[in-house]
Amino acid sequence: MLAADHGWHSRHRQVTFAATEGTVTQRSELTPAQCKILGALKLPKPPRLFDFSPVPELPPGPEAA
């Protein structure tokens, strides 16, 4: 059953987007086979968006004085 699902098209992917406000990580959609495995293991689906990291605020520079 799973041997047919091991092609490149069935891999879970994630990418991190970076912007001036911070970063966020997004995962790919789960395939039906991946959903079936998670269901059989009684595990919840992982969140689609996660790892929100805002850019830390820098202390004011000398020009702010």
Secondary structure as UniProt FT lines:
FT   HELIX           2..5
FT   HELIX           8..10
FT   STRAND          14..19
FT   TURN            20..21
FT   STRAND          22..27
FT   HELIX           32..40
FT   TURN            41..42
FT   STRAND          49..54
FT   HELIX           62..64
//
